């Protein structure tokens, strides 16, 4: 059972309230501690899901403008690395007179990097 107990603060005149818990977890209880990595992973996923649900309950559904803004950001996350790959590839192709070899390779690299960045951005908590 939890109760509020007055607690002095280093001899000062004011007092604070501290939470005490009469029921301490049993360190020998195997069900209270994750056994292996898969249990810890599952526990972490459950905690993230609960946190996400609590945030959604607190903040509610995002507005239409906010959803459009998220789609716009997502687009730029993919487009900017691709454009940088094209720009750098064209510069290397002109300097080395290699046709479109570097442009194509760096465009592909930019699209892959942008896709990976977008995926990470979408899956952030």
TIVO-2410 file (N, C-alpha, C; in nm, 3 decimals):
# residues 125
REC num residu      c1      c2      c3 atome chaine
REC   1      X   0.084  -0.117   0.000     N      A
REC   1      X   0.000   0.000   0.000    CA      A
REC   1      X   0.089   0.124   0.000     C      A
REC   2      X   0.054   0.222  -0.083     N      A
REC   2      X   0.132   0.345  -0.088    CA      A
REC   2      X   0.071   0.449   0.004     C      A
REC   3      X   0.156   0.524   0.070     N      A
REC   3      X   0.108   0.631   0.156    CA      A
REC   3      X   0.205   0.748   0.147     C      A
REC   4      X   0.154   0.867   0.176     N      A
REC   4      X   0.238   0.986   0.177    CA      A
REC   4      X   0.294   1.003   0.317     C      A
REC   5      X   0.424   1.019   0.327     N      A
REC   5      X   0.490   1.033   0.456    CA      A
REC   5      X   0.567   1.164   0.455     C      A
REC   6      X   0.549   1.248   0.560     N      A
REC   6      X   0.629   1.372   0.567    CA      A
REC   6      X   0.777   1.339   0.576     C      A
REC   7      X   0.857   1.415   0.503     N      A
REC   7      X   1.001   1.390   0.500    CA      A
REC   7      X   1.071   1.525   0.516     C      A
REC   8      X   1.161   1.536   0.612     N      A
REC   8      X   1.233   1.663   0.629    CA      A
REC   8      X   1.340   1.674   0.523     C      A
REC   9      X   1.377   1.797   0.491     N      A
REC   9      X   1.474   1.821   0.385    CA      A
REC   9      X   1.600   1.881   0.445     C      A
REC  10      X   1.691   1.795   0.495     N      A
REC  10      X   1.821   1.835   0.550    CA      A
REC  10      X   1.808   1.938   0.662     C      A
REC  11      X   1.712   1.921   0.751     N      A
REC  11      X   1.699   2.009   0.866    CA      A
REC  11      X   1.634   2.142   0.835     C      A
REC  12      X   1.587   2.166   0.715     N      A
REC  12      X   1.521   2.292   0.683    CA      A
REC  12      X   1.384   2.295   0.748     C      A
REC  13      X   1.328   2.414   0.761     N      A
REC  13      X   1.201   2.431   0.831    CA      A
REC  13      X   1.084   2.371   0.753     C      A
REC  14      X   1.087   2.374   0.620     N      A
REC  14      X   0.974   2.320   0.544    CA      A
REC  14      X   0.983   2.169   0.531     C      A
REC  15      X   0.872   2.108   0.503     N      A
REC  15      X   0.867   1.963   0.491    CA      A
REC  15      X   0.811   1.927   0.354     C      A
REC  16      X   0.854   1.814   0.303     N      A
REC  16      X   0.803   1.765   0.176    CA      A
REC  16      X   0.737   1.631   0.198     C      A
REC  17      X   0.658   1.589   0.101     N      A
REC  17      X   0.594   1.460   0.108    CA      A
REC  17      X   0.665   1.365   0.014     C      A
REC  18      X   0.695   1.248   0.060     N      A
REC  18      X   0.762   1.147  -0.021    CA      A
REC  18      X   0.672   1.026  -0.031     C      A
REC  19      X   0.679   0.958  -0.145     N      A
REC  19      X   0.600   0.837  -0.164    CA      A
REC  19      X   0.678   0.719  -0.106     C      A
REC  20      X   0.610   0.638  -0.025     N      A
REC  20      X   0.672   0.514   0.022    CA      A
REC  20      X   0.586   0.400  -0.025     C      A
REC  21      X   0.647   0.290  -0.046     N      A
REC  21      X   0.576   0.172  -0.093    CA      A
REC  21      X   0.605   0.060   0.004     C      A
REC  22      X   0.499   0.014   0.072     N      A
REC  22      X   0.518  -0.093   0.169    CA      A
REC  22      X   0.545  -0.227   0.101     C      A
REC  23      X   0.499  -0.242  -0.022     N      A
REC  23      X   0.516  -0.368  -0.093    CA      A
REC  23      X   0.635  -0.357  -0.186     C      A
REC  24      X   0.741  -0.422  -0.151     N      A
REC  24      X   0.861  -0.423  -0.234    CA      A
REC  24      X   0.857  -0.547  -0.323     C      A
REC  25      X   0.907  -0.536  -0.449     N      A
REC  25      X   0.908  -0.654  -0.536    CA      A
REC  25      X   1.002  -0.761  -0.481     C      A
REC  26      X   0.961  -0.883  -0.498     N      A
REC  26      X   1.040  -0.997  -0.452    CA      A
REC  26      X   1.151  -1.024  -0.554     C      A
REC  27      X   1.280  -1.010  -0.516     N      A
REC  27      X   1.389  -1.031  -0.613    CA      A
REC  27      X   1.398  -1.174  -0.663     C      A
REC  28      X   1.339  -1.270  -0.591     N      A
REC  28      X   1.344  -1.410  -0.635    CA      A
REC  28      X   1.230  -1.444  -0.730     C      A
REC  29      X   1.135  -1.351  -0.748     N      A
REC  29      X   1.021  -1.376  -0.836    CA      A
REC  29      X   1.067  -1.370  -0.981     C      A
REC  30      X   1.067  -1.484  -1.049     N      A
REC  30      X   1.115  -1.492  -1.188    CA      A
REC  30      X   1.021  -1.425  -1.285     C      A
REC  31      X   0.892  -1.414  -1.252     N      A
REC  31      X   0.796  -1.355  -1.345    CA      A
REC  31      X   0.813  -1.203  -1.355     C      A
REC  32      X   0.877  -1.142  -1.255     N      A
REC  32      X   0.893  -0.996  -1.256    CA      A
REC  32      X   1.010  -0.951  -1.342     C      A
REC  33      X   1.104  -1.041  -1.374     N      A
REC  33      X   1.222  -1.004  -1.449    CA      A
REC  33      X   1.222  -1.076  -1.584     C      A
REC  34      X   1.249  -1.004  -1.693     N      A
REC  34      X   1.257  -1.071  -1.823    CA      A
REC  34      X   1.369  -1.175  -1.823     C      A
REC  35      X   1.341  -1.291  -1.881     N      A
REC  35      X   1.438  -1.401  -1.878    CA      A
REC  35      X   1.546  -1.388  -1.983     C      A
REC  36      X   1.509  -1.345  -2.101     N      A
REC  36      X   1.608  -1.338  -2.208    CA      A
REC  36      X   1.582  -1.217  -2.295     C      A
REC  37      X   1.658  -1.207  -2.402     N      A
REC  37      X   1.651  -1.089  -2.489    CA      A
REC  37      X   1.515  -1.075  -2.555     C      A
REC  38      X   1.451  -1.185  -2.593     N      A
REC  38      X   1.321  -1.174  -2.659    CA      A
REC  38      X   1.215  -1.123  -2.564     C      A
REC  39      X   1.224  -1.160  -2.435     N      A
REC  39      X   1.130  -1.107  -2.337    CA      A
REC  39      X   1.152  -0.957  -2.315     C      A
REC  40      X   1.279  -0.917  -2.310     N      A
REC  40      X   1.309  -0.774  -2.294    CA      A
REC  40      X   1.262  -0.695  -2.414     C      A
REC  41      X   1.279  -0.752  -2.533     N      A
REC  41      X   1.233  -0.686  -2.655    CA      A
REC  41      X   1.082  -0.670  -2.655     C      A
REC  42      X   1.011  -0.775  -2.616     N      A
REC  42      X   0.866  -0.769  -2.609    CA      A
REC  42      X   0.821  -0.667  -2.506     C      A
REC  43      X   0.886  -0.664  -2.391     N      A
REC  43      X   0.853  -0.568  -2.287    CA      A
REC  43      X   0.877  -0.425  -2.336     C      A
REC  44      X   0.985  -0.403  -2.408     N      A
REC  44      X   1.015  -0.271  -2.463    CA      A
REC  44      X   0.908  -0.230  -2.565     C      A
REC  45      X   0.866  -0.323  -2.650     N      A
REC  45      X   0.763  -0.293  -2.749    CA      A
REC  45      X   0.630  -0.260  -2.682     C      A
REC  46      X   0.597  -0.332  -2.576     N      A
REC  46      X   0.472  -0.306  -2.504    CA      A
REC  46      X   0.477  -0.168  -2.440     C      A
REC  47      X   0.591  -0.133  -2.382     N      A
REC  47      X   0.605   0.000  -2.321    CA      A
REC  47      X   0.594   0.111  -2.424     C      A
REC  48      X   0.658   0.092  -2.541     N      A
REC  48      X   0.648   0.194  -2.647    CA      A
REC  48      X   0.505   0.209  -2.696     C      A
REC  49      X   0.435   0.096  -2.711     N      A
REC  49      X   0.296   0.100  -2.757    CA      A
REC  49      X   0.207   0.171  -2.655     C      A
REC  50      X   0.229   0.142  -2.527     N      A
REC  50      X   0.151   0.207  -2.422    CA      A
REC  50      X   0.179   0.357  -2.420     C      A
REC  51      X   0.304   0.395  -2.438     N      A
REC  51      X   0.340   0.537  -2.443    CA      A
REC  51      X   0.275   0.605  -2.562     C      A
REC  52      X   0.275   0.538  -2.676     N      A
REC  52      X   0.212   0.594  -2.795    CA      A
REC  52      X   0.062   0.610  -2.775     C      A
REC  53      X  -0.001   0.511  -2.713     N      A
REC  53      X  -0.144   0.519  -2.687    CA      A
REC  53      X  -0.176   0.632  -2.590     C      A
REC  54      X  -0.096   0.647  -2.487     N      A
REC  54      X  -0.117   0.756  -2.392    CA      A
REC  54      X  -0.102   0.892  -2.460     C      A
REC  55      X  -0.001   0.905  -2.548     N      A
REC  55      X   0.018   1.031  -2.621    CA      A
REC  55      X  -0.101   1.059  -2.711     C      A
REC  56      X  -0.153   0.955  -2.778     N      A
REC  56      X  -0.268   0.972  -2.867    CA      A
REC  56      X  -0.391   1.013  -2.785     C      A
REC  57      X  -0.410   0.953  -2.667     N      A
REC  57      X  -0.523   0.990  -2.583    CA      A
REC  57      X  -0.511   1.134  -2.533     C      A
REC  58      X  -0.388   1.178  -2.506     N      A
REC  58      X  -0.363   1.313  -2.459    CA      A
REC  58      X  -0.382   1.416  -2.569     C      A
REC  59      X  -0.324   1.389  -2.686     N      A
REC  59      X  -0.320   1.488  -2.794    CA      A
REC  59      X  -0.434   1.473  -2.894     C      A
REC  60      X  -0.489   1.354  -2.908     N      A
REC  60      X  -0.597   1.331  -3.002    CA      A
REC  60      X  -0.546   1.310  -3.144     C      A
REC  61      X  -0.639   1.307  -3.238     N      A
REC  61      X  -0.608   1.284  -3.379    CA      A
REC  61      X  -0.540   1.408  -3.439     C      A
REC  62      X  -0.433   1.391  -3.518     N      A
REC  62      X  -0.369   1.508  -3.580    CA      A
REC  62      X  -0.462   1.575  -3.680     C      A
REC  63      X  -0.447   1.705  -3.695     N      A
REC  63      X  -0.531   1.780  -3.789    CA      A
REC  63      X  -0.491   1.746  -3.933     C      A
REC  64      X  -0.577   1.783  -4.027     N      A
REC  64      X  -0.548   1.758  -4.168    CA      A
REC  64      X  -0.423   1.834  -4.213     C      A
REC  65      X  -0.409   1.957  -4.166     N      A
REC  65      X  -0.290   2.036  -4.201    CA      A
REC  65      X  -0.162   1.968  -4.151     C      A
REC  66      X  -0.168   1.913  -4.030     N      A
REC  66      X  -0.051   1.846  -3.976    CA      A
REC  66      X  -0.018   1.719  -4.055     C      A
REC  67      X  -0.120   1.647  -4.100     N      A
REC  67      X  -0.096   1.528  -4.181    CA      A
REC  67      X  -0.036   1.565  -4.316     C      A
REC  68      X  -0.084   1.673  -4.378     N      A
REC  68      X  -0.025   1.719  -4.505    CA      A
REC  68      X   0.120   1.762  -4.484     C      A
REC  69      X   0.147   1.829  -4.373     N      A
REC  69      X   0.284   1.870  -4.344    CA      A
REC  69      X   0.375   1.748  -4.328     C      A
REC  70      X   0.326   1.644  -4.264     N      A
REC  70      X   0.406   1.523  -4.248    CA      A
REC  70      X   0.436   1.458  -4.383     C      A
REC  71      X   0.338   1.457  -4.473     N      A
REC  71      X   0.360   1.400  -4.606    CA      A
REC  71      X   0.462   1.485  -4.683     C      A
REC  72      X   0.455   1.617  -4.668     N      A
REC  72      X   0.551   1.705  -4.734    CA      A
REC  72      X   0.693   1.683  -4.684     C      A
REC  73      X   0.708   1.670  -4.554     N      A
REC  73      X   0.840   1.644  -4.497    CA      A
REC  73      X   0.892   1.510  -4.546     C      A
REC  74      X   0.805   1.412  -4.549     N      A
REC  74      X   0.844   1.279  -4.595    CA      A
REC  74      X   0.894   1.284  -4.740     C      A
REC  75      X   0.825   1.362  -4.824     N      A
REC  75      X   0.869   1.377  -4.963    CA      A
REC  75      X   1.007   1.440  -4.974     C      A
REC  76      X   1.029   1.546  -4.897     N      A
REC  76      X   1.160   1.612  -4.902    CA      A
REC  76      X   1.271   1.523  -4.848     C      A
REC  77      X   1.238   1.437  -4.751     N      A
REC  77      X   1.339   1.346  -4.697    CA      A
REC  77      X   1.390   1.252  -4.806     C      A
REC  78      X   1.304   1.216  -4.901     N      A
REC  78      X   1.345   1.127  -5.010    CA      A
REC  78      X   1.409   1.206  -5.124     C      A
REC  79      X   1.353   1.323  -5.157     N      A
REC  79      X   1.397   1.399  -5.275    CA      A
REC  79      X   1.535   1.463  -5.257     C      A
REC  80      X   1.561   1.519  -5.142     N      A
REC  80      X   1.688   1.592  -5.123    CA      A
REC  80      X   1.811   1.502  -5.142     C      A
REC  81      X   1.818   1.382  -5.081     N      A
REC  81      X   1.936   1.298  -5.108    CA      A
REC  81      X   1.948   1.257  -5.255     C      A
REC  82      X   1.832   1.235  -5.322     N      A
REC  82      X   1.837   1.199  -5.464    CA      A
REC  82      X   1.892   1.315  -5.547     C      A
REC  83      X   1.847   1.437  -5.518     N      A
REC  83      X   1.898   1.555  -5.592    CA      A
REC  83      X   2.046   1.578  -5.564     C      A
REC  84      X   2.087   1.558  -5.441     N      A
REC  84      X   2.230   1.572  -5.409    CA      A
REC  84      X   2.313   1.467  -5.483     C      A
REC  85      X   2.259   1.346  -5.495     N      A
REC  85      X   2.328   1.241  -5.570    CA      A
REC  85      X   2.342   1.277  -5.718     C      A
REC  86      X   2.236   1.333  -5.776     N      A
REC  86      X   2.242   1.375  -5.916    CA      A
REC  86      X   2.344   1.486  -5.934     C      A
REC  87      X   2.339   1.586  -5.846     N      A
REC  87      X   2.431   1.699  -5.858    CA      A
REC  87      X   2.576   1.653  -5.846     C      A
REC  88      X   2.607   1.572  -5.745     N      A
REC  88      X   2.744   1.525  -5.727    CA      A
REC  88      X   2.785   1.431  -5.841     C      A
REC  89      X   2.693   1.346  -5.885     N      A
REC  89      X   2.723   1.254  -5.995    CA      A
REC  89      X   2.752   1.328  -6.125     C      A
REC  90      X   2.673   1.431  -6.156     N      A
REC  90      X   2.697   1.510  -6.277    CA      A
REC  90      X   2.833   1.579  -6.271     C      A
REC  91      X   2.868   1.631  -6.153     N      A
REC  91      X   2.998   1.697  -6.139    CA      A
REC  91      X   3.112   1.597  -6.161     C      A
REC  92      X   3.100   1.479  -6.104     N      A
REC  92      X   3.204   1.377  -6.122    CA      A
REC  92      X   3.210   1.329  -6.267     C      A
REC  93      X   3.093   1.312  -6.331     N      A
REC  93      X   3.090   1.267  -6.470    CA      A
REC  93      X   3.154   1.370  -6.564     C      A
REC  94      X   3.130   1.497  -6.540     N      A
REC  94      X   3.191   1.601  -6.624    CA      A
REC  94      X   3.342   1.605  -6.602     C      A
REC  95      X   3.382   1.593  -6.477     N      A
REC  95      X   3.524   1.602  -6.444    CA      A
REC  95      X   3.601   1.482  -6.500     C      A
REC  96      X   3.541   1.363  -6.493     N      A
REC  96      X   3.610   1.242  -6.537    CA      A
REC  96      X   3.567   1.196  -6.677     C      A
REC  97      X   3.474   1.267  -6.741     N      A
REC  97      X   3.422   1.233  -6.874    CA      A
REC  97      X   3.377   1.087  -6.881     C      A
REC  98      X   3.286   1.049  -6.790     N      A
REC  98      X   3.242   0.910  -6.783    CA      A
REC  98      X   3.096   0.890  -6.824     C      A
REC  99      X   3.037   0.985  -6.894     N      A
REC  99      X   2.898   0.968  -6.936    CA      A
REC  99      X   2.803   0.992  -6.820     C      A
REC 100      X   2.721   0.891  -6.789     N      A
REC 100      X   2.628   0.906  -6.677    CA      A
REC 100      X   2.653   0.802  -6.566     C      A
REC 101      X   2.769   0.747  -6.564     N      A
REC 101      X   2.800   0.640  -6.468    CA      A
REC 101      X   2.783   0.686  -6.324     C      A
REC 102      X   2.850   0.793  -6.286     N      A
REC 102      X   2.842   0.841  -6.148    CA      A
REC 102      X   2.706   0.901  -6.118     C      A
REC 103      X   2.644   0.964  -6.215     N      A
REC 103      X   2.510   1.021  -6.194    CA      A
REC 103      X   2.411   0.911  -6.159     C      A
REC 104      X   2.412   0.803  -6.236     N      A
REC 104      X   2.319   0.693  -6.210    CA      A
REC 104      X   2.347   0.626  -6.076     C      A
REC 105      X   2.473   0.602  -6.047     N      A
REC 105      X   2.508   0.534  -5.922    CA      A
REC 105      X   2.473   0.619  -5.801     C      A
REC 106      X   2.506   0.748  -5.807     N      A
REC 106      X   2.478   0.834  -5.692    CA      A
REC 106      X   2.329   0.868  -5.681     C      A
REC 107      X   2.256   0.868  -5.792     N      A
REC 107      X   2.111   0.884  -5.785    CA      A
REC 107      X   2.050   0.765  -5.712     C      A
REC 108      X   2.091   0.645  -5.748     N      A
REC 108      X   2.042   0.525  -5.680    CA      A
REC 108      X   2.077   0.528  -5.531     C      A
REC 109      X   2.200   0.565  -5.501     N      A
REC 109      X   2.242   0.576  -5.361    CA      A
REC 109      X   2.159   0.680  -5.286     C      A
REC 110      X   2.132   0.793  -5.350     N      A
REC 110      X   2.050   0.898  -5.287    CA      A
REC 110      X   1.908   0.853  -5.261     C      A
REC 111      X   1.848   0.780  -5.357     N      A
REC 111      X   1.712   0.730  -5.338    CA      A
REC 111      X   1.710   0.627  -5.225     C      A
REC 112      X   1.809   0.539  -5.221     N      A
REC 112      X   1.816   0.441  -5.113    CA      A
REC 112      X   1.834   0.508  -4.977     C      A
REC 113      X   1.921   0.607  -4.970     N      A
REC 113      X   1.943   0.679  -4.846    CA      A
REC 113      X   1.816   0.755  -4.804     C      A
REC 114      X   1.750   0.818  -4.900     N      A
REC 114      X   1.626   0.888  -4.870    CA      A
REC 114      X   1.516   0.794  -4.825     C      A
REC 115      X   1.504   0.679  -4.888     N      A
REC 115      X   1.404   0.581  -4.848    CA      A
REC 115      X   1.430   0.528  -4.708     C      A
REC 116      X   1.556   0.500  -4.678     N      A
REC 116      X   1.592   0.454  -4.544    CA      A
REC 116      X   1.563   0.562  -4.440     C      A
REC 117      X   1.596   0.688  -4.471     N      A
REC 117      X   1.570   0.799  -4.378    CA      A
REC 117      X   1.419   0.816  -4.357     C      A
REC 118      X   1.342   0.804  -4.464     N      A
REC 118      X   1.196   0.817  -4.453    CA      A
REC 118      X   1.139   0.704  -4.367     C      A
REC 119      X   1.189   0.584  -4.387     N      A
REC 119      X   1.141   0.470  -4.308    CA      A
REC 119      X   1.170   0.491  -4.159     C      A
REC 120      X   1.291   0.538  -4.130     N      A
REC 120      X   1.326   0.565  -3.989    CA      A
REC 120      X   1.240   0.676  -3.933     C      A
REC 121      X   1.214   0.782  -4.011     N      A
REC 121      X   1.133   0.894  -3.964    CA      A
REC 121      X   0.991   0.848  -3.935     C      A
REC 122      X   0.938   0.760  -4.019     N      A
REC 122      X   0.802   0.712  -3.999    CA      A
REC 122      X   0.791   0.622  -3.877     C      A
REC 123      X   0.895   0.550  -3.842     N      A
REC 123      X   0.889   0.455  -3.733    CA      A
REC 123      X   0.945   0.509  -3.602     C      A
REC 124      X   0.973   0.639  -3.595     N      A
REC 124      X   1.015   0.698  -3.468    CA      A
REC 124      X   0.896   0.705  -3.374     C      A
REC 125      X   0.923   0.688  -3.245     N      A
REC 125      X   0.811   0.700  -3.150    CA      A
REC 125      X   0.764   0.843  -3.135     C      A
***
